[in-house]
Amino acid sequence: MDIDCTHIPYSNTGNFSDLVTDYLDANTYLQSLYRYTPDANGIAQAIADRSKYPVNRAVLVDVLHRQYANLNKHDKVTDNIASLADDNTYTICTAHQPNLMTGYLYFIYKILHAIKLADELNTLHTDKHFVPVYYMGSEDNDLEELGTFRYNNQKYVWDAAGQTGAVGRMQTQSLKPLLDELFKLLGPPGEHCDVLKDILTQAYLQHKTIGEATQYLVNELFGRYGLVVLNPDDAELKKQFIPILQDDLQNHMAYGIVTDNIDVLEEQYKVQAYPRMINLFYLRDAIRERIEKRSGKWKVLNTDIEWTEEELLAELNAHPDRFSPNVILRGLFQESILPDVAFIGGGAEVAYWLELKAVFDNYKVFYPVVMLRQSVLWMNSQQNKLRQQLGFSVADIFRSESSLIRGYISTHSSNNWHTDEEAAAIKNIIAQLKQKANALSPTLQASSEAAFAKMNHQLQVLEKKMLRAEKRKMQDQLQRITRLKNSIAPNNVLQERYENFIGYYAAMGSSFFDILYKHIEPLRNEFLVLAEV
């Protein structure tokens, strides 16, 4: 398959916040909020500093061996897990919740970005080894988000048969009707489709929990690249984090530190996440609820569970896996158990990581290079052909539908429906009349201003009517513009935030991932558009 590759600056797409684009542009206002620049130089500095922040590699390797015990591991995965015991091995991490069927395309793009960056660093730094890691956010309880995906413009929703708590711990047996419904429509029929059905069936009907199913699915799709999947919902991993968990429960240090950073950010930007006095959930059975301190006791909201300080510390030390970090502490936990040099996240993740550096400094935890994952738009051959027929550049497709239509009419209309020249002429005439009126009496100025405003308004109304008339003449062409925009930005949402990978895999098989891997440039910091030729 021939592919045209185009890179667009994120700031030119209209889909990224000022905070994110300023971060990529090294805006001096933000420089105190991170440690390393998101580029090759920043990564090189992070590699040089990482050895000052050791992690318990033996525990990490033991946990991974246990979590992979029932999976078929690719040789690259086996080698990468073994290499994590070596102080010269570092990880390139991306994190995401265990969305059903991976949820959105950007789940795939995140992982491939991490894989490609690790491979490039292995080439650049031959005396080190770099392992790509998918860190599963299995403790998230937002089933409304995690239990939903779309295929072929149809929305599929799993209600988990009433289960509550951490989605990664939910049982999978109630997924069979949803899979049956999906498989009736999945296509095109053929080898790739059959392989995909088998992978999804094995993942969700042969594994007990969503966490296990997601690890199987991601391993099947990306194990050949050497990707390591880590589920941090593990008592042995959380034992290493007990001092920070205890400090947050007792002293609430993160709250004050992050609040100070937010005060700086809010002067210019929208803040992504806010801290709480206690940034932990209690996680047990079907419960994942916030912990609050009230009247000298620690209480689990919406339950009867409460502890004195002595009881709380006993529970924490006996069952650290029952304490689940929220967004403010999650990165600290991640960097406490993984020898990361870079973390790859979406725009929202970049935004909240910029709130957290001072918390990392306070707890003497390594703060990695924070990199924006590469966004990708995939245009199939029909969409790309239609774009070319309409005369739009690749960059044009990020414009709004109304802007595209207006531009198309301006370019292709045989009639001049703009009133700019007439408005300018009237403005000159009114200016002359205002001078005459003011010369007669200054009290006439308001009347002349009102007259001009009324005429200008009537011109705008007339121009809109002329534009509508021109649209009616070009209805067929404009419907093609609407069709193009709806197909590449459904519901005015970026394709990667709406579509799922399964349609692409059913059509192309694993070559879909290979094409993405080939063209992703993890250090480029630009939006990637791939167009089938």
C-alpha positions in Angstrom: 0.0 0.0 0.0 1.4 3.4 -1.0 1.1 6.1 1.7 1.6 9.8 1.5 2.9 11.3 4.7 2.3 14.9 5.8 3.2 16.6 9.1 1.2 19.6 10.4 2.2 21.8 13.3 -0.1 21.1 16.2 -0.9 24.8 16.5 -2.3 24.8 13.0 -4.8 22.1 13.6 -7.1 24.0 16.0 -7.3 20.9 18.3 -4.7 21.6 20.9 -4.7 23.9 23.9 -2.4 26.9 24.2 -0.8 25.2 27.2 0.2 22.2 25.0 1.4 24.2 22.1 3.3 26.6 24.3 5.0 23.7 26.0 6.1 22.3 22.6 7.4 25.8 21.7 9.4 26.0 24.9 7.5 29.1 26.1 9.6 30.6 28.9 6.5 31.0 31.2 6.3 27.2 31.5 10.0 26.3 31.9 9.9 26.1 35.7 7.2 23.4 35.5 9.2 20.7 33.8 12.8 19.3 34.0 13.7 18.2 30.5 12.7 19.4 27.0 10.6 17.0 24.9 13.3 16.3 22.4 16.5 14.3 21.8 18.6 16.6 24.0 16.1 16.4 26.9 16.0 12.6 26.7 19.8 12.5 26.7 19.9 14.6 29.9 17.2 12.4 31.4 19.2 9.2 30.7 22.3 10.8 32.3 20.3 11.6 35.5 18.1 8.5 35.8 20.7 6.4 37.6 20.4 8.8 40.6 16.9 7.6 41.2 17.0 3.8 41.5 13.9 1.6 41.5 13.5 -1.9 42.8 14.2 -3.8 39.6 14.0 -7.3 41.3 10.4 -6.7 42.4 9.5 -5.2 39.0 10.9 -8.3 37.1 9.2 -10.7 39.6 5.8 -9.0 39.2 6.1 -9.1 35.4 7.1 -12.8 35.4 4.0 -13.4 37.5 1.7 -11.3 35.3 3.0 -13.0 32.1 2.9 -16.5 33.6 -0.2 -17.6 31.5 0.6 -15.7 28.3 2.6 -16.6 25.2 5.5 -14.2 25.2 7.3 -13.1 22.1 11.1 -13.6 22.4 11.5 -9.8 22.4 9.2 -9.5 25.4 11.0 -12.2 27.3 14.4 -10.5 26.6 13.0 -7.1 27.5 11.6 -8.3 30.9 15.0 -10.0 31.7 16.9 -6.8 30.7 14.9 -4.8 33.2 17.0 -6.4 36.0 20.0 -4.6 34.5 20.8 -1.0 35.7 21.6 -0.1 32.2 18.1 -0.7 31.0 15.4 2.1 31.0 11.8 2.3 30.1 9.7 4.4 27.7 6.3 4.5 29.2 2.8 5.3 28.0 -0.3 4.8 30.2 -4.0 4.3 29.5 -7.0 2.7 31.1 -8.1 -0.7 29.9 -10.8 0.6 27.5 -12.9 -2.1 26.0 -11.5 -3.2 22.6 -8.8 -0.5 23.3 -11.5 2.3 23.0 -10.1 4.8 20.7 -7.4 4.9 18.0 -5.1 7.1 20.1 -4.7 4.1 22.4 -2.9 2.4 19.5 -0.9 5.5 18.6 0.3 6.0 22.2 1.7 2.5 22.3 3.4 2.7 18.8 4.9 6.0 19.8 6.5 4.4 22.8 7.7 1.4 20.8 9.2 3.6 18.0 10.9 5.9 20.5 12.5 3.0 22.4 13.8 1.6 19.1 15.3 4.9 18.1 16.9 5.4 21.5 18.4 1.8 21.2 20.0 3.0 18.0 21.2 6.3 19.4 22.5 5.1 22.7 24.0 1.7 22.0 25.5 1.4 25.5 22.0 1.4 27.0 18.8 -0.6 26.5 15.3 0.9 26.3 12.1 -1.1 26.8 8.6 0.2 25.7 6.0 -0.2 28.5 2.3 0.0 28.4 1.2 1.0 32.0 -2.4 -0.1 32.4 -4.6 2.2 34.4 -6.6 -0.7 35.6 -7.9 0.9 38.8 -10.0 3.5 37.0 -13.8 3.1 37.7 -15.2 5.2 34.9 -17.2 2.4 33.2 -19.2 4.9 31.1 -15.9 5.8 29.4 -14.0 2.5 29.5 -17.0 0.3 28.5 -17.7 2.1 25.3 -16.3 1.9 21.8 -17.5 2.6 18.2 -17.2 0.5 15.1 -18.7 1.4 11.7 -20.5 4.4 13.2 -22.3 2.2 15.7 -21.7 2.7 19.5 -21.2 -0.4 21.6 -21.8 -0.1 25.4 -21.0 -2.7 28.1 -22.9 -2.2 31.3 -20.7 -4.8 33.1 -23.9 -6.6 34.4 -24.1 -4.1 37.2 -20.5 -4.5 38.5 -18.9 -1.5 40.2 -15.4 -0.6 41.4 -12.2 -0.7 39.4 -12.9 -1.7 35.8 -9.6 -3.7 35.5 -11.0 -6.0 38.2 -14.4 -6.5 36.6 -15.4 -10.0 35.4 -15.7 -10.5 31.7 -18.3 -13.2 31.3 -21.2 -10.8 30.5 -19.3 -9.6 27.4 -20.4 -12.5 25.1 -23.7 -10.9 23.8 -21.8 -7.7 22.9 -19.1 -9.7 21.1 -21.7 -11.7 19.2 -23.4 -8.4 18.1 -20.1 -7.0 17.0 -19.0 -10.1 15.1 -22.2 -10.1 13.0 -21.1 -6.8 11.4 -17.3 -7.1 11.6 -15.7 -7.1 8.2 -14.6 -7.3 5.5 -14.7 -11.1 5.7 -11.3 -12.8 5.3 -8.2 -13.9 7.0 -7.6 -10.7 8.9 -11.1 -10.6 10.2 -11.0 -14.2 11.3 -7.7 -13.6 13.2 -9.1 -10.5 14.9 -12.3 -12.4 16.0 -10.1 -15.1 17.5 -7.9 -12.6 19.4 -10.9 -10.7 20.8 -12.7 -14.0 21.7 -9.6 -15.3 23.5 -9.0 -12.0 25.3 -12.5 -11.3 26.6 -14.1 -14.8 26.9 -11.0 -16.8 28.1 -9.8 -14.4 30.7 -11.6 -13.6 34.0 -11.0 -9.9 34.3 -10.8 -6.8 32.1 -7.2 -6.3 33.3 -6.2 -9.8 32.2 -8.1 -9.5 28.9 -6.4 -6.2 28.1 -3.0 -7.5 28.9 -3.7 -10.5 26.6 -5.0 -8.3 23.8 -2.2 -5.8 23.9 0.4 -8.6 24.1 -1.1 -10.3 21.0 -1.1 -7.1 19.0 2.2 -5.6 20.1 4.3 -8.3 21.7 6.3 -8.8 18.5 7.6 -5.3 18.9 8.8 -6.1 22.4 6.2 -4.1 24.3 5.9 -5.0 28.0 2.5 -4.6 29.6 2.4 -3.8 33.3 -0.7 -3.8 35.6 0.3 -1.7 38.6 -2.7 -3.0 40.6 -0.3 -5.2 42.6 0.5 -5.4 46.3 4.2 -5.9 45.8 4.5 -2.9 43.6 2.5 -0.7 46.0 4.6 -1.8 49.0 7.3 0.4 47.5 5.0 3.4 47.5 3.8 3.1 51.1 5.8 6.1 52.4 4.2 8.5 49.9 0.8 6.9 50.5 1.2 7.4 54.2 2.4 11.0 53.9 -0.6 11.9 51.7 -3.0 10.3 54.2 -1.5 12.1 57.2 0.2 15.3 56.0 -1.5 16.1 52.6 1.7 17.6 51.2 0.7 17.2 47.5 -2.4 19.4 48.0 -0.4 22.5 48.9 2.4 21.9 46.4 0.1 21.3 43.4 -2.2 24.2 44.4 0.8 26.6 44.3 1.6 25.4 40.8 -2.0 25.7 39.7 -2.0 29.3 40.8 0.9 29.9 38.4 -0.8 28.1 35.5 -4.2 29.6 36.0 -2.8 33.1 35.2 -2.6 32.0 31.5 -4.1 28.6 31.0 -7.0 26.3 31.8 -6.0 23.8 34.5 -6.5 20.1 33.8 -6.7 18.6 37.3 -7.1 19.8 40.9 -5.7 18.1 44.0 -7.6 17.0 47.1 -6.4 17.0 50.7 -6.2 13.2 50.3 -5.5 12.0 46.7 -6.3 8.4 47.2 -9.2 6.0 46.7 -9.9 2.9 48.7 -10.1 -0.1 46.5 -11.7 -3.3 47.7 -14.1 -5.8 46.2 -16.7 -3.7 44.2 -15.6 -0.4 45.9 -13.4 2.4 44.6 -14.3 5.4 46.7 -12.4 8.5 47.9 -10.9 8.7 51.3 -11.5 11.8 53.4 -10.4 12.8 56.9 -13.3 13.9 59.1 -13.4 14.5 62.9 -10.1 12.8 63.4 -10.9 9.7 61.5 -10.3 8.6 57.9 -13.5 7.6 56.1 -14.3 5.9 52.8 -17.0 7.9 51.2 -20.4 6.2 50.5 -19.5 3.3 52.8 -19.4 2.5 56.5 -15.6 2.0 56.4 -13.6 4.3 58.7 -10.3 4.1 60.7 -8.5 5.7 63.5 -4.9 6.7 62.6 -3.5 3.5 64.1 -6.1 1.4 62.3 -5.4 3.2 59.0 -1.7 2.6 59.1 -2.2 -1.0 60.0 -4.5 -1.4 56.9 -2.1 0.5 54.7 0.9 -1.7 55.6 -1.1 -5.0 55.5 -3.0 -4.2 52.2 -1.3 -1.4 50.2 -3.0 -2.7 47.1 -6.3 -1.4 48.6 -5.0 2.2 48.2 -5.4 3.6 44.7 -3.7 6.9 43.7 -5.7 9.5 41.8 -4.4 11.6 39.0 -2.2 13.7 41.3 -0.3 10.7 42.7 -0.5 8.3 39.8 2.6 9.6 38.0 4.6 9.5 41.3 3.7 5.8 41.7 4.5 5.0 38.1 8.0 6.7 38.3 8.6 5.0 41.6 8.4 1.5 40.2 9.6 2.0 36.6 13.1 3.1 35.4 11.5 5.6 33.0 13.3 8.3 31.1 10.3 9.4 29.1 6.5 9.4 29.5 4.3 9.7 26.5 0.8 11.1 26.9 -2.0 13.0 25.2 -2.7 16.7 25.6 -4.6 16.3 28.8 -1.9 14.2 30.3 0.8 16.7 29.3 -1.3 19.4 31.0 -1.6 17.7 34.3 2.0 16.5 34.4 3.0 20.2 34.2 1.3 20.7 37.5 3.3 18.0 39.3 7.1 18.6 39.0 7.3 20.2 42.5 5.6 17.1 44.0 8.2 14.9 42.4 10.9 17.1 43.7 9.4 17.0 47.2 9.4 13.2 47.3 12.7 12.9 45.5 11.1 10.9 42.7 12.4 11.1 39.1 10.4 13.5 36.8 10.8 12.2 33.3 10.7 13.8 29.9 7.0 14.5 29.2 6.2 14.0 25.6 3.1 14.6 23.6 2.1 11.5 21.8 2.0 11.8 18.0 -1.6 12.4 16.8 -2.5 10.6 13.6 -5.2 11.1 11.0 -5.7 8.2 8.5 -7.3 9.0 5.1 -8.3 6.1 3.0 -8.0 6.2 -0.8 -11.6 7.4 -1.3 -11.3 10.2 1.2 -7.9 11.3 -0.2 -9.2 11.2 -3.7 -12.3 13.3 -2.7 -10.0 15.8 -1.0 -7.9 16.2 -4.1 -11.0 16.5 -6.3 -12.2 19.4 -4.1 -8.9 21.1 -4.4 -8.1 21.0 -0.7 -4.6 20.7 0.7 -3.9 18.2 3.5 -3.7 21.1 5.9 -7.1 22.4 4.8 -8.9 19.3 6.2 -8.4 20.7 9.7 -10.5 23.8 8.9 -14.1 23.8 9.9 -16.8 22.7 7.4 -18.2 26.2 7.2 -14.7 27.6 6.5 -14.1 25.0 3.8 -17.5 25.7 2.1 -17.0 29.4 2.2 -13.5 29.1 0.7 -14.7 26.6 -1.9 -17.5 29.0 -3.0 -15.1 31.9 -3.2 -12.7 30.0 -5.4 -15.2 28.3 -7.7 -18.2 30.7 -7.9 -18.7 32.5 -11.2 -20.6 35.3 -9.3 -19.0 37.9 -6.9 -21.2 37.6 -3.9 -18.9 39.4 -1.5 -19.8 43.0 -0.5 -16.4 44.1 0.8 -15.8 46.7 -1.9 -19.3 48.1 -1.5 -18.9 48.2 2.3 -15.6 50.1 1.9 -17.2 52.6 -0.6 -20.2 53.2 1.8 -17.8 53.6 4.7 -16.0 56.4 2.7 -19.3 58.1 1.8 -20.5 57.9 5.4 -17.1 59.4 6.6 -17.7 62.3 4.3 -21.3 62.7 5.5 -20.1 62.6 9.1 -17.7 65.4 8.4 -20.5 67.5 6.9 -22.9 66.6 9.8 -20.3 67.4 12.4 -19.5 70.7 10.7 -23.2 71.6 10.9 -23.6 70.4 14.5 -21.7 67.9 16.8 -25.0 66.6 18.0 -25.4 64.9 14.6 -22.5 62.5 15.1 -24.6 59.9 16.9 -27.1 59.9 14.1 -24.4 59.5 11.4 -22.9 56.6 13.4 -26.2 54.9 13.7 -26.9 55.3 9.9 -23.6 53.7 9.0 -24.2 50.8 11.5 -27.6 50.2 10.0 -26.3 50.2 6.4 -23.4 47.9 7.3 -25.8 45.5 8.9 -28.1 45.5 5.9 -25.0 44.7 3.7 -24.1 41.8 5.9 -27.7 40.4 5.6 -27.6 40.8 1.9 -24.2 39.1 1.6 -25.6 36.1 3.6 -28.6 35.8 1.3 -26.3 36.0 -1.8 -24.1 33.3 -0.2 -27.1 31.0 0.4 -28.2 31.5 -3.2 -24.7 30.5 -4.4 -24.7 27.5 -2.1 -28.0 26.3 -3.7 -26.3 26.5 -7.1 -23.3 24.5 -5.9 -25.3 22.0 -3.7 -23.7 18.9 -5.1 -20.2 20.1 -4.6 -20.9 21.3 -1.0 -22.5 18.0 -0.1 -19.2 16.4 -1.0 -17.3 18.7 1.4 -19.8 17.8 4.1 -19.2 14.1 3.3 -15.5 14.5 3.5 -15.5 16.3 6.8 -17.9 13.9 8.4 -15.8 10.9 7.3 -12.5 12.2 8.7 -13.8 14.1 11.7 -17.0 12.4 12.7 -19.2 14.6 15.0 -16.5 17.3 14.6 -14.2 15.2 16.7 -10.7 14.1 15.8 -10.8 10.7 14.1 -8.4 9.3 16.7 -10.8 10.3 19.5 -13.8 8.6 17.9 -12.9 5.5 15.9 -11.6 2.2 17.0 -8.8 0.1 15.5 -10.8 -3.0 14.8 -12.1 -1.9 11.4 -8.6 -1.1 10.2 -7.3 -4.4 11.5 -10.1 -6.4 9.9 -9.1 -4.8 6.5 -5.3 -4.8 6.8 -4.3 -7.1 9.6 -1.1 -6.3 11.5 0.2 -4.4 8.5 -1.9 -1.5 9.8 0.4 -1.3 12.8 3.5 -1.7 10.6 2.5 1.3 8.5 1.9 3.4 11.5 5.2 2.3 13.1 7.1 3.1 9.9 5.8 6.7 9.6 5.6 7.8 13.3 8.4 10.1 14.1 8.4 10.2 18.0 10.7 13.3 18.3 9.1 15.4 15.6 6.2 16.9 17.7 3.8 17.4 14.8 0.5 16.0 13.7 0.9 13.1 11.3 -1.5 12.7 8.4 -1.3 9.4 6.5 -3.2 9.2 3.1 -3.6 6.1 1.0 -2.7 6.8 -2.6 
